[in-house]
């Protein structure tokens, strides 16, 4: 089953760093050849503007996602043994 990543592209999250976080996620997926295993999509708003930037992997929400943490979050959640 594909992992789903939803990244908030609402103005608050976008201006707080999800513009760059999106690039990092896309680069990570490409570098690890995960296109077939990951469904990446944007959303207009996740309703957590005060916690932005926000993104989700499956049902797990990541708030205040910064560029230094995002690669570790991706590794932990995309390569985890199920």
PDB file with one MODEL, atoms N, CA, C and O in Angstrom:
MODEL        1
ATOM      1  N   UNK A   1       0.827  -1.187   0.000  1.00  0.00           N
ATOM      2  CA  UNK A   1       0.000   0.000   0.000  1.00  0.00           C
ATOM      3  C   UNK A   1       0.873   1.252   0.000  1.00  0.00           C
ATOM      4  O   UNK A   1       1.858   1.333   0.733  1.00  0.00           O
ATOM      5  N   UNK A   2       0.502   2.227  -0.828  1.00  0.00           N
ATOM      6  CA  UNK A   2       1.275   3.462  -0.935  1.00  0.00           C
ATOM      7  C   UNK A   2       1.170   4.299   0.339  1.00  0.00           C
ATOM      8  O   UNK A   2       0.118   4.374   0.974  1.00  0.00           O
ATOM      9  N   UNK A   3       2.274   4.913   0.684  1.00  0.00           N
ATOM     10  CA  UNK A   3       2.262   5.917   1.746  1.00  0.00           C
ATOM     11  C   UNK A   3       1.720   7.195   1.128  1.00  0.00           C
ATOM     12  O   UNK A   3       2.002   7.491  -0.034  1.00  0.00           O
ATOM     13  N   UNK A   4       0.946   7.955   1.893  1.00  0.00           N
ATOM     14  CA  UNK A   4       0.429   9.212   1.390  1.00  0.00           C
ATOM     15  C   UNK A   4       1.016  10.367   2.190  1.00  0.00           C
ATOM     16  O   UNK A   4       0.954  10.390   3.419  1.00  0.00           O
ATOM     17  N   UNK A   5       1.582  11.316   1.471  1.00  0.00           N
ATOM     18  CA  UNK A   5       2.082  12.542   2.080  1.00  0.00           C
ATOM     19  C   UNK A   5       1.195  13.676   1.590  1.00  0.00           C
ATOM     20  O   UNK A   5       1.018  13.867   0.387  1.00  0.00           O
ATOM     21  N   UNK A   6       0.638  14.428   2.537  1.00  0.00           N
ATOM     22  CA  UNK A   6      -0.164  15.603   2.215  1.00  0.00           C
ATOM     23  C   UNK A   6       0.531  16.798   2.849  1.00  0.00           C
ATOM     24  O   UNK A   6       0.713  16.849   4.066  1.00  0.00           O
ATOM     25  N   UNK A   7       0.915  17.750   2.022  1.00  0.00           N
ATOM     26  CA  UNK A   7       1.611  18.936   2.517  1.00  0.00           C
ATOM     27  C   UNK A   7       0.690  20.139   2.378  1.00  0.00           C
ATOM     28  O   UNK A   7       0.129  20.390   1.311  1.00  0.00           O
ATOM     29  N   UNK A   8       0.545  20.872   3.464  1.00  0.00           N
ATOM     30  CA  UNK A   8      -0.326  22.040   3.464  1.00  0.00           C
ATOM     31  C   UNK A   8       0.316  23.154   2.646  1.00  0.00           C
ATOM     32  O   UNK A   8       1.462  23.539   2.880  1.00  0.00           O
ATOM     33  N   UNK A   9      -0.446  23.660   1.682  1.00  0.00           N
ATOM     34  CA  UNK A   9       0.045  24.750   0.846  1.00  0.00           C
ATOM     35  C   UNK A   9      -0.747  26.033   1.089  1.00  0.00           C
ATOM     36  O   UNK A   9      -0.697  26.969   0.291  1.00  0.00           O
ATOM     37  N   UNK A  10      -1.485  26.059   2.217  1.00  0.00           N
ATOM     38  CA  UNK A  10      -2.174  27.281   2.608  1.00  0.00           C
ATOM     39  C   UNK A  10      -1.165  28.404   2.831  1.00  0.00           C
ATOM     40  O   UNK A  10       0.018  28.143   3.054  1.00  0.00           O
ATOM     41  N   UNK A  11      -1.623  29.634   2.772  1.00  0.00           N
ATOM     42  CA  UNK A  11      -0.686  30.769   2.813  1.00  0.00           C
ATOM     43  C   UNK A  11       0.171  30.792   4.073  1.00  0.00           C
ATOM     44  O   UNK A  11       1.346  31.153   4.006  1.00  0.00           O
ATOM     45  N   UNK A  12      -0.387  30.418   5.213  1.00  0.00           N
ATOM     46  CA  UNK A  12       0.386  30.435   6.454  1.00  0.00           C
ATOM     47  C   UNK A  12       1.512  29.399   6.413  1.00  0.00           C
ATOM     48  O   UNK A  12       2.671  29.730   6.665  1.00  0.00           O
ATOM     49  N   UNK A  13       1.173  28.154   6.099  1.00  0.00           N
ATOM     50  CA  UNK A  13       2.193  27.092   6.041  1.00  0.00           C
ATOM     51  C   UNK A  13       3.193  27.344   4.916  1.00  0.00           C
ATOM     52  O   UNK A  13       4.392  27.115   5.077  1.00  0.00           O
ATOM     53  N   UNK A  14       2.693  27.814   3.783  1.00  0.00           N
ATOM     54  CA  UNK A  14       3.571  28.081   2.646  1.00  0.00           C
ATOM     55  C   UNK A  14       4.617  29.134   3.016  1.00  0.00           C
ATOM     56  O   UNK A  14       5.803  28.963   2.737  1.00  0.00           O
ATOM     57  N   UNK A  15       4.173  30.215   3.642  1.00  0.00           N
ATOM     58  CA  UNK A  15       5.108  31.293   3.985  1.00  0.00           C
ATOM     59  C   UNK A  15       6.017  30.919   5.146  1.00  0.00           C
ATOM     60  O   UNK A  15       7.078  31.519   5.318  1.00  0.00           O
ATOM     61  N   UNK A  16       5.614  29.929   5.951  1.00  0.00           N
ATOM     62  CA  UNK A  16       6.441  29.493   7.085  1.00  0.00           C
ATOM     63  C   UNK A  16       7.437  28.399   6.706  1.00  0.00           C
ATOM     64  O   UNK A  16       8.194  27.933   7.558  1.00  0.00           O
ATOM     65  N   UNK A  17       7.446  27.983   5.435  1.00  0.00           N
ATOM     66  CA  UNK A  17       8.485  27.044   5.024  1.00  0.00           C
ATOM     67  C   UNK A  17       8.050  25.877   4.176  1.00  0.00           C
ATOM     68  O   UNK A  17       8.902  25.143   3.676  1.00  0.00           O
ATOM     69  N   UNK A  18       6.748  25.670   3.989  1.00  0.00           N
ATOM     70  CA  UNK A  18       6.348  24.521   3.183  1.00  0.00           C
ATOM     71  C   UNK A  18       6.657  24.691   1.704  1.00  0.00           C
ATOM     72  O   UNK A  18       6.623  23.716   0.953  1.00  0.00           O
ATOM     73  N   UNK A  19       6.959  25.910   1.272  1.00  0.00           N
ATOM     74  CA  UNK A  19       7.429  26.069  -0.103  1.00  0.00           C
ATOM     75  C   UNK A  19       8.743  25.302  -0.273  1.00  0.00           C
ATOM     76  O   UNK A  19       8.913  24.568  -1.246  1.00  0.00           O
ATOM     77  N   UNK A  20       9.653  25.470   0.653  1.00  0.00           N
ATOM     78  CA  UNK A  20      10.942  24.752   0.604  1.00  0.00           C
ATOM     79  C   UNK A  20      10.784  23.295   1.035  1.00  0.00           C
ATOM     80  O   UNK A  20      11.436  22.416   0.473  1.00  0.00           O
ATOM     81  N   UNK A  21       9.937  23.029   2.013  1.00  0.00           N
ATOM     82  CA  UNK A  21       9.722  21.649   2.455  1.00  0.00           C
ATOM     83  C   UNK A  21       9.205  20.785   1.311  1.00  0.00           C
ATOM     84  O   UNK A  21       9.584  19.620   1.197  1.00  0.00           O
ATOM     85  N   UNK A  22       8.347  21.340   0.467  1.00  0.00           N
ATOM     86  CA  UNK A  22       7.846  20.598  -0.688  1.00  0.00           C
ATOM     87  C   UNK A  22       9.002  20.187  -1.584  1.00  0.00           C
ATOM     88  O   UNK A  22       9.054  19.044  -2.040  1.00  0.00           O
ATOM     89  N   UNK A  23       9.928  21.098  -1.843  1.00  0.00           N
ATOM     90  CA  UNK A  23      11.095  20.782  -2.669  1.00  0.00           C
ATOM     91  C   UNK A  23      11.929  19.666  -2.040  1.00  0.00           C
ATOM     92  O   UNK A  23      12.390  18.763  -2.738  1.00  0.00           O
ATOM     93  N   UNK A  24      12.119  19.729  -0.731  1.00  0.00           N
ATOM     94  CA  UNK A  24      12.905  18.716  -0.028  1.00  0.00           C
ATOM     95  C   UNK A  24      12.233  17.351  -0.139  1.00  0.00           C
ATOM     96  O   UNK A  24      12.900  16.347  -0.392  1.00  0.00           O
ATOM     97  N   UNK A  25      10.918  17.314   0.049  1.00  0.00           N
ATOM     98  CA  UNK A  25      10.175  16.052  -0.048  1.00  0.00           C
ATOM     99  C   UNK A  25      10.266  15.491  -1.465  1.00  0.00           C
ATOM    100  O   UNK A  25      10.497  14.295  -1.643  1.00  0.00           O
ATOM    101  N   UNK A  26      10.087  16.335  -2.463  1.00  0.00           N
ATOM    102  CA  UNK A  26      10.180  15.879  -3.863  1.00  0.00           C
ATOM    103  C   UNK A  26      11.572  15.336  -4.166  1.00  0.00           C
ATOM    104  O   UNK A  26      11.707  14.300  -4.818  1.00  0.00           O
ATOM    105  N   UNK A  27      12.605  16.028  -3.700  1.00  0.00           N
ATOM    106  CA  UNK A  27      13.985  15.573  -3.911  1.00  0.00           C
ATOM    107  C   UNK A  27      14.230  14.235  -3.215  1.00  0.00           C
ATOM    108  O   UNK A  27      14.882  13.355  -3.776  1.00  0.00           O
ATOM    109  N   UNK A  28      13.714  14.081  -2.005  1.00  0.00           N
ATOM    110  CA  UNK A  28      13.879  12.836  -1.243  1.00  0.00           C
ATOM    111  C   UNK A  28      13.218  11.674  -1.987  1.00  0.00           C
ATOM    112  O   UNK A  28      13.820  10.610  -2.133  1.00  0.00           O
ATOM    113  N   UNK A  29      12.003  11.870  -2.450  1.00  0.00           N
ATOM    114  CA  UNK A  29      11.273  10.827  -3.181  1.00  0.00           C
ATOM    115  C   UNK A  29      12.035  10.433  -4.442  1.00  0.00           C
ATOM    116  O   UNK A  29      12.174   9.247  -4.740  1.00  0.00           O
ATOM    117  N   UNK A  30      12.523  11.414  -5.174  1.00  0.00           N
ATOM    118  CA  UNK A  30      13.268  11.142  -6.404  1.00  0.00           C
ATOM    119  C   UNK A  30      14.590  10.434  -6.110  1.00  0.00           C
ATOM    120  O   UNK A  30      14.926   9.453  -6.774  1.00  0.00           O
ATOM    121  N   UNK A  31      15.340  10.920  -5.123  1.00  0.00           N
ATOM    122  CA  UNK A  31      16.654  10.356  -4.796  1.00  0.00           C
ATOM    123  C   UNK A  31      16.546   8.899  -4.363  1.00  0.00           C
ATOM    124  O   UNK A  31      17.428   8.094  -4.662  1.00  0.00           O
ATOM    125  N   UNK A  32      15.470   8.559  -3.661  1.00  0.00           N
ATOM    126  CA  UNK A  32      15.293   7.197  -3.157  1.00  0.00           C
ATOM    127  C   UNK A  32      14.363   6.361  -4.032  1.00  0.00           C
ATOM    128  O   UNK A  32      13.960   5.259  -3.658  1.00  0.00           O
ATOM    129  N   UNK A  33      14.031   6.902  -5.198  1.00  0.00           N
ATOM    130  CA  UNK A  33      13.195   6.206  -6.182  1.00  0.00           C
ATOM    131  C   UNK A  33      11.919   5.654  -5.547  1.00  0.00           C
ATOM    132  O   UNK A  33      11.602   4.471  -5.671  1.00  0.00           O
ATOM    133  N   UNK A  34      11.204   6.536  -4.871  1.00  0.00           N
ATOM    134  CA  UNK A  34       9.985   6.156  -4.156  1.00  0.00           C
ATOM    135  C   UNK A  34       8.704   6.583  -4.874  1.00  0.00           C
ATOM    136  O   UNK A  34       7.621   6.544  -4.289  1.00  0.00           O
ATOM    137  N   UNK A  35       8.827   6.987  -6.132  1.00  0.00           N
ATOM    138  CA  UNK A  35       7.649   7.464  -6.866  1.00  0.00           C
ATOM    139  C   UNK A  35       6.501   6.467  -6.833  1.00  0.00           C
ATOM    140  O   UNK A  35       5.346   6.868  -6.691  1.00  0.00           O
ATOM    141  N   UNK A  36       6.788   5.196  -6.958  1.00  0.00           N
ATOM    142  CA  UNK A  36       5.742   4.165  -6.995  1.00  0.00           C
ATOM    143  C   UNK A  36       5.191   3.858  -5.602  1.00  0.00           C
ATOM    144  O   UNK A  36       4.104   3.292  -5.486  1.00  0.00           O
ATOM    145  N   UNK A  37       5.918   4.221  -4.549  1.00  0.00           N
ATOM    146  CA  UNK A  37       5.501   3.886  -3.192  1.00  0.00           C
ATOM    147  C   UNK A  37       4.865   5.047  -2.432  1.00  0.00           C
ATOM    148  O   UNK A  37       4.279   4.849  -1.367  1.00  0.00           O
ATOM    149  N   UNK A  38       4.981   6.273  -2.985  1.00  0.00           N
ATOM    150  CA  UNK A  38       4.512   7.458  -2.268  1.00  0.00           C
ATOM    151  C   UNK A  38       3.563   8.264  -3.140  1.00  0.00           C
ATOM    152  O   UNK A  38       3.848   8.542  -4.304  1.00  0.00           O
ATOM    153  N   UNK A  39       2.434   8.631  -2.557  1.00  0.00           N
ATOM    154  CA  UNK A  39       1.469   9.521  -3.195  1.00  0.00           C
ATOM    155  C   UNK A  39       1.619  10.878  -2.513  1.00  0.00           C
ATOM    156  O   UNK A  39       1.211  11.048  -1.364  1.00  0.00           O
ATOM    157  N   UNK A  40       2.205  11.845  -3.222  1.00  0.00           N
ATOM    158  CA  UNK A  40       2.433  13.181  -2.685  1.00  0.00           C
ATOM    159  C   UNK A  40       1.386  14.124  -3.243  1.00  0.00           C
ATOM    160  O   UNK A  40       1.184  14.207  -4.455  1.00  0.00           O
ATOM    161  N   UNK A  41       0.727  14.830  -2.348  1.00  0.00           N
ATOM    162  CA  UNK A  41      -0.261  15.805  -2.798  1.00  0.00           C
ATOM    163  C   UNK A  41      -0.275  17.002  -1.861  1.00  0.00           C
ATOM    164  O   UNK A  41       0.149  16.911  -0.709  1.00  0.00           O
ATOM    165  N   UNK A  42      -0.758  18.100  -2.358  1.00  0.00           N
ATOM    166  CA  UNK A  42      -0.891  19.312  -1.564  1.00  0.00           C
ATOM    167  C   UNK A  42      -2.328  19.488  -1.124  1.00  0.00           C
ATOM    168  O   UNK A  42      -3.248  18.922  -1.715  1.00  0.00           O
ATOM    169  N   UNK A  43      -2.512  20.276  -0.086  1.00  0.00           N
ATOM    170  CA  UNK A  43      -3.861  20.640   0.333  1.00  0.00           C
ATOM    171  C   UNK A  43      -3.906  22.154   0.506  1.00  0.00           C
ATOM    172  O   UNK A  43      -2.883  22.801   0.731  1.00  0.00           O
ATOM    173  N   UNK A  44      -5.093  22.696   0.398  1.00  0.00           N
ATOM    174  CA  UNK A  44      -5.234  24.145   0.552  1.00  0.00           C
ATOM    175  C   UNK A  44      -5.023  24.579   1.986  1.00  0.00           C
ATOM    176  O   UNK A  44      -4.425  25.622   2.252  1.00  0.00           O
ATOM    177  N   UNK A  45      -5.523  23.764   2.914  1.00  0.00           N
ATOM    178  CA  UNK A  45      -5.360  24.092   4.327  1.00  0.00           C
ATOM    179  C   UNK A  45      -5.655  22.851   5.153  1.00  0.00           C
ATOM    180  O   UNK A  45      -6.602  22.121   4.862  1.00  0.00           O
ATOM    181  N   UNK A  46      -4.862  22.611   6.165  1.00  0.00           N
ATOM    182  CA  UNK A  46      -5.066  21.491   7.074  1.00  0.00           C
ATOM    183  C   UNK A  46      -5.717  21.944   8.383  1.00  0.00           C
ATOM    184  O   UNK A  46      -5.909  21.134   9.290  1.00  0.00           O
ATOM    185  N   UNK A  47      -6.058  23.231   8.487  1.00  0.00           N
ATOM    186  CA  UNK A  47      -6.744  23.738   9.665  1.00  0.00           C
ATOM    187  C   UNK A  47      -5.880  23.858  10.911  1.00  0.00           C
ATOM    188  O   UNK A  47      -6.398  23.925  12.026  1.00  0.00           O
ATOM    189  N   UNK A  48      -4.587  23.886  10.727  1.00  0.00           N
ATOM    190  CA  UNK A  48      -3.659  23.992  11.862  1.00  0.00           C
ATOM    191  C   UNK A  48      -2.673  25.131  11.610  1.00  0.00           C
ATOM    192  O   UNK A  48      -1.465  24.981  11.794  1.00  0.00           O
ATOM    193  N   UNK A  49      -3.209  26.260  11.189  1.00  0.00           N
ATOM    194  CA  UNK A  49      -2.371  27.386  10.783  1.00  0.00           C
ATOM    195  C   UNK A  49      -1.403  27.841  11.876  1.00  0.00           C
ATOM    196  O   UNK A  49      -0.282  28.258  11.584  1.00  0.00           O
ATOM    197  N   UNK A  50      -1.837  27.758  13.130  1.00  0.00           N
ATOM    198  CA  UNK A  50      -0.978  28.181  14.236  1.00  0.00           C
ATOM    199  C   UNK A  50       0.165  27.212  14.504  1.00  0.00           C
ATOM    200  O   UNK A  50       1.066  27.523  15.283  1.00  0.00           O
ATOM    201  N   UNK A  51       0.142  26.034  13.867  1.00  0.00           N
ATOM    202  CA  UNK A  51       1.177  25.017  14.069  1.00  0.00           C
ATOM    203  C   UNK A  51       2.072  24.848  12.850  1.00  0.00           C
ATOM    204  O   UNK A  51       2.898  23.937  12.811  1.00  0.00           O
ATOM    205  N   UNK A  52       1.919  25.706  11.865  1.00  0.00           N
ATOM    206  CA  UNK A  52       2.604  25.526  10.596  1.00  0.00           C
ATOM    207  C   UNK A  52       4.092  25.758  10.656  1.00  0.00           C
ATOM    208  O   UNK A  52       4.605  26.385  11.582  1.00  0.00           O
ATOM    209  N   UNK A  53       4.767  25.251   9.668  1.00  0.00           N
ATOM    210  CA  UNK A  53       4.242  24.499   8.530  1.00  0.00           C
ATOM    211  C   UNK A  53       3.885  23.056   8.919  1.00  0.00           C
ATOM    212  O   UNK A  53       4.547  22.427   9.744  1.00  0.00           O
ATOM    213  N   UNK A  54       2.823  22.568   8.296  1.00  0.00           N
ATOM    214  CA  UNK A  54       2.260  21.271   8.632  1.00  0.00           C
ATOM    215  C   UNK A  54       2.272  20.356   7.405  1.00  0.00           C
ATOM    216  O   UNK A  54       2.041  20.799   6.280  1.00  0.00           O
ATOM    217  N   UNK A  55       2.547  19.067   7.648  1.00  0.00           N
ATOM    218  CA  UNK A  55       2.328  18.056   6.611  1.00  0.00           C
ATOM    219  C   UNK A  55       1.965  16.750   7.303  1.00  0.00           C
ATOM    220  O   UNK A  55       2.197  16.581   8.500  1.00  0.00           O
ATOM    221  N   UNK A  56       1.391  15.829   6.531  1.00  0.00           N
ATOM    222  CA  UNK A  56       0.976  14.540   7.076  1.00  0.00           C
ATOM    223  C   UNK A  56       1.615  13.418   6.276  1.00  0.00           C
ATOM    224  O   UNK A  56       1.799  13.524   5.064  1.00  0.00           O
ATOM    225  N   UNK A  57       1.945  12.354   6.968  1.00  0.00           N
ATOM    226  CA  UNK A  57       2.304  11.093   6.324  1.00  0.00           C
ATOM    227  C   UNK A  57       1.282  10.097   6.831  1.00  0.00           C
ATOM    228  O   UNK A  57       1.233   9.785   8.021  1.00  0.00           O
ATOM    229  N   UNK A  58       0.463   9.599   5.911  1.00  0.00           N
ATOM    230  CA  UNK A  58      -0.702   8.799   6.257  1.00  0.00           C
ATOM    231  C   UNK A  58      -1.533   9.598   7.268  1.00  0.00           C
ATOM    232  O   UNK A  58      -1.964  10.705   6.945  1.00  0.00           O
ATOM    233  N   UNK A  59      -1.770   9.088   8.458  1.00  0.00           N
ATOM    234  CA  UNK A  59      -2.585   9.815   9.433  1.00  0.00           C
ATOM    235  C   UNK A  59      -1.766  10.543  10.492  1.00  0.00           C
ATOM    236  O   UNK A  59      -2.325  11.084  11.446  1.00  0.00           O
ATOM    237  N   UNK A  60      -0.456  10.561  10.331  1.00  0.00           N
ATOM    238  CA  UNK A  60       0.443  11.179  11.299  1.00  0.00           C
ATOM    239  C   UNK A  60       0.707  12.635  10.889  1.00  0.00           C
ATOM    240  O   UNK A  60       1.168  12.900   9.779  1.00  0.00           O
ATOM    241  N   UNK A  61       0.415  13.560  11.784  1.00  0.00           N
ATOM    242  CA  UNK A  61       0.575  14.987  11.497  1.00  0.00           C
ATOM    243  C   UNK A  61       1.888  15.488  12.083  1.00  0.00           C
ATOM    244  O   UNK A  61       2.232  15.195  13.228  1.00  0.00           O
ATOM    245  N   UNK A  62       2.607  16.243  11.274  1.00  0.00           N
ATOM    246  CA  UNK A  62       3.871  16.851  11.701  1.00  0.00           C
ATOM    247  C   UNK A  62       3.708  18.360  11.667  1.00  0.00           C
ATOM    248  O   UNK A  62       3.458  18.945  10.613  1.00  0.00           O
ATOM    249  N   UNK A  63       3.850  18.986  12.827  1.00  0.00           N
ATOM    250  CA  UNK A  63       3.703  20.433  12.969  1.00  0.00           C
ATOM    251  C   UNK A  63       5.066  21.075  13.117  1.00  0.00           C
ATOM    252  O   UNK A  63       6.043  20.423  13.484  1.00  0.00           O
ATOM    253  N   UNK A  64       5.115  22.352  12.828  1.00  0.00           N
ATOM    254  CA  UNK A  64       6.359  23.132  12.943  1.00  0.00           C
ATOM    255  C   UNK A  64       7.496  22.410  12.206  1.00  0.00           C
ATOM    256  O   UNK A  64       8.638  22.398  12.664  1.00  0.00           O
ATOM    257  N   UNK A  65       7.164  21.818  11.076  1.00  0.00           N
ATOM    258  CA  UNK A  65       8.145  21.033  10.313  1.00  0.00           C
ATOM    259  C   UNK A  65       9.202  21.955   9.721  1.00  0.00           C
ATOM    260  O   UNK A  65       8.913  22.794   8.868  1.00  0.00           O
ATOM    261  N   UNK A  66      10.437  21.781  10.195  1.00  0.00           N
ATOM    262  CA  UNK A  66      11.493  22.625   9.647  1.00  0.00           C
ATOM    263  C   UNK A  66      12.427  21.811   8.762  1.00  0.00           C
ATOM    264  O   UNK A  66      12.439  20.580   8.802  1.00  0.00           O
ATOM    265  N   UNK A  67      13.192  22.517   7.976  1.00  0.00           N
ATOM    266  CA  UNK A  67      14.022  21.879   6.960  1.00  0.00           C
ATOM    267  C   UNK A  67      15.086  20.969   7.543  1.00  0.00           C
ATOM    268  O   UNK A  67      15.504  20.021   6.878  1.00  0.00           O
ATOM    269  N   UNK A  68      15.536  21.221   8.752  1.00  0.00           N
ATOM    270  CA  UNK A  68      16.572  20.365   9.331  1.00  0.00           C
ATOM    271  C   UNK A  68      15.998  19.033   9.819  1.00  0.00           C
ATOM    272  O   UNK A  68      16.730  18.048   9.913  1.00  0.00           O
ATOM    273  N   UNK A  69      14.708  18.989  10.128  1.00  0.00           N
ATOM    274  CA  UNK A  69      14.085  17.759  10.625  1.00  0.00           C
ATOM    275  C   UNK A  69      13.414  16.921   9.547  1.00  0.00           C
ATOM    276  O   UNK A  69      13.208  15.722   9.738  1.00  0.00           O
ATOM    277  N   UNK A  70      13.077  17.520   8.438  1.00  0.00           N
ATOM    278  CA  UNK A  70      12.178  16.866   7.484  1.00  0.00           C
ATOM    279  C   UNK A  70      12.763  15.594   6.873  1.00  0.00           C
ATOM    280  O   UNK A  70      12.025  14.632   6.663  1.00  0.00           O
ATOM    281  N   UNK A  71      14.049  15.559   6.586  1.00  0.00           N
ATOM    282  CA  UNK A  71      14.655  14.354   6.004  1.00  0.00           C
ATOM    283  C   UNK A  71      14.600  13.204   7.007  1.00  0.00           C
ATOM    284  O   UNK A  71      14.313  12.069   6.623  1.00  0.00           O
ATOM    285  N   UNK A  72      14.868  13.474   8.273  1.00  0.00           N
ATOM    286  CA  UNK A  72      14.781  12.430   9.300  1.00  0.00           C
ATOM    287  C   UNK A  72      13.351  11.929   9.443  1.00  0.00           C
ATOM    288  O   UNK A  72      13.124  10.727   9.581  1.00  0.00           O
ATOM    289  N   UNK A  73      12.394  12.836   9.410  1.00  0.00           N
ATOM    290  CA  UNK A  73      10.980  12.438   9.485  1.00  0.00           C
ATOM    291  C   UNK A  73      10.635  11.531   8.316  1.00  0.00           C
ATOM    292  O   UNK A  73       9.959  10.518   8.496  1.00  0.00           O
ATOM    293  N   UNK A  74      11.088  11.880   7.126  1.00  0.00           N
ATOM    294  CA  UNK A  74      10.811  11.061   5.945  1.00  0.00           C
ATOM    295  C   UNK A  74      11.457   9.684   6.066  1.00  0.00           C
ATOM    296  O   UNK A  74      10.824   8.670   5.771  1.00  0.00           O
ATOM    297  N   UNK A  75      12.714   9.648   6.500  1.00  0.00           N
ATOM    298  CA  UNK A  75      13.390   8.355   6.663  1.00  0.00           C
ATOM    299  C   UNK A  75      12.651   7.467   7.656  1.00  0.00           C
ATOM    300  O   UNK A  75      12.408   6.291   7.386  1.00  0.00           O
ATOM    301  N   UNK A  76      12.300   8.030   8.798  1.00  0.00           N
ATOM    302  CA  UNK A  76      11.640   7.259   9.851  1.00  0.00           C
ATOM    303  C   UNK A  76      10.272   6.727   9.418  1.00  0.00           C
ATOM    304  O   UNK A  76       9.870   5.637   9.825  1.00  0.00           O
ATOM    305  N   UNK A  77       9.564   7.494   8.599  1.00  0.00           N
ATOM    306  CA  UNK A  77       8.195   7.131   8.258  1.00  0.00           C
ATOM    307  C   UNK A  77       8.023   6.454   6.912  1.00  0.00           C
ATOM    308  O   UNK A  77       7.006   5.802   6.679  1.00  0.00           O
ATOM    309  N   UNK A  78       8.990   6.592   6.025  1.00  0.00           N
ATOM    310  CA  UNK A  78       8.886   5.929   4.731  1.00  0.00           C
ATOM    311  C   UNK A  78       9.665   4.639   4.672  1.00  0.00           C
ATOM    312  O   UNK A  78       9.377   3.781   3.838  1.00  0.00           O
ATOM    313  N   UNK A  79      10.658   4.481   5.549  1.00  0.00           N
ATOM    314  CA  UNK A  79      11.461   3.271   5.550  1.00  0.00           C
ATOM    315  C   UNK A  79      11.215   2.407   6.785  1.00  0.00           C
ATOM    316  O   UNK A  79      11.933   1.435   7.020  1.00  0.00           O
ATOM    317  N   UNK A  80      10.202   2.760   7.568  1.00  0.00           N
ATOM    318  CA  UNK A  80       9.902   2.000   8.788  1.00  0.00           C
ATOM    319  C   UNK A  80       9.440   0.588   8.424  1.00  0.00           C
ATOM    320  O   UNK A  80       8.733   0.384   7.437  1.00  0.00           O
ATOM    321  N   UNK A  81       9.850  -0.361   9.230  1.00  0.00           N
ATOM    322  CA  UNK A  81       9.391  -1.745   9.029  1.00  0.00           C
ATOM    323  C   UNK A  81       7.971  -1.874   9.537  1.00  0.00           C
ATOM    324  O   UNK A  81       7.678  -1.571  10.693  1.00  0.00           O
ATOM    325  N   UNK A  82       7.096  -2.325   8.659  1.00  0.00           N
ATOM    326  CA  UNK A  82       5.700  -2.491   9.049  1.00  0.00           C
ATOM    327  C   UNK A  82       5.443  -3.878   9.564  1.00  0.00           C
ATOM    328  O   UNK A  82       4.316  -4.198   9.940  1.00  0.00           O
TER     329      UNK A  82
ENDMDL
END
